[in-house]
């Protein structure tokens, strides 16, 4: 399983601790429920504006198609699971995959998708997320 992450920034002296909300896009085979890959979205920072969060989601989907080309030759249907951590976390915890794993909650799930449907569903999810973030701030 491939995972793409972003590098951690070093905090400035005296700066408040960063709070991050880890998120990821997971794709799995419909038949055997085995994960094909997941792409880490972010970092989503609590102080960021909605536009920055929307850009992180768009970048994650771009990386899906650039960095995982073997998906194009994978037969069968796919499940799409979008997951987000239940809470904002200190950066040290948010960047540790073992600690974050149990904290993920599925926020969007679709099963039995063709490759074209998979792409369309993610793009619709990102578009809806952009609108929701703009109205909640």
Long-range contacts (C-beta under 8 A, 24 or more apart in sequence): 1-35, 1-36, 1-37, 1-38, 2-37, 2-38, 2-67, 2-68, 3-37, 3-38, 3-39, 3-40, 3-97, 4-39, 4-40, 4-60, 4-63, 4-67, 5-40, 5-95, 6-40, 6-42, 6-43, 8-91, 8-95, 11-91, 17-90, 17-91, 18-43, 18-45, 18-46, 18-90, 18-91, 19-45, 19-46, 19-47, 19-88, 19-89, 19-90, 19-91, 19-94, 20-44, 20-45, 20-46, 20-88, 20-89, 20-90, 20-91, 20-94, 20-95, 21-46, 21-84, 21-85, 21-87, 21-88, 21-89, 21-94, 22-84, 22-85, 22-89, 22-94, 22-95, 22-100, 22-103, 22-104, 23-56, 23-57, 23-82, 23-83, 23-84, 23-85, 24-60, 24-82, 24-83, 24-104, 25-60, 25-61, 25-64, 25-80, 25-81, 25-82, 25-122, 26-80, 26-81, 26-82, 26-83, 27-64, 27-71, 27-78, 27-79, 27-80, 27-81, 27-118, 28-78, 28-79, 28-81, 29-74, 29-76, 29-77, 29-78, 29-79, 30-76, 30-77, 30-78, 30-79, 30-111, 30-112, 30-113, 31-76, 31-77, 33-79, 36-68, 36-71, 36-74, 36-78, 37-64, 37-68, 37-71, 39-63, 39-64, 39-67, 39-68, 43-91, 43-94, 43-95, 46-88, 49-137, 50-130, 50-133, 50-134, 50-136, 50-137, 53-129, 53-133, 54-126, 54-129, 54-130, 54-133, 57-126, 57-129, 57-130, 58-126, 61-122, 61-123, 61-126, 64-122, 71-115, 72-115, 77-111, 77-112, 77-113, 77-114, 78-112, 78-113, 78-114, 78-115, 78-118, 79-109, 79-110, 79-111, 79-112, 79-113, 80-108, 80-109, 80-110, 80-111, 80-113, 80-118, 80-121, 80-122, 81-106, 81-108, 81-109, 82-106, 82-107, 82-108, 82-109, 82-122, 82-125, 83-107
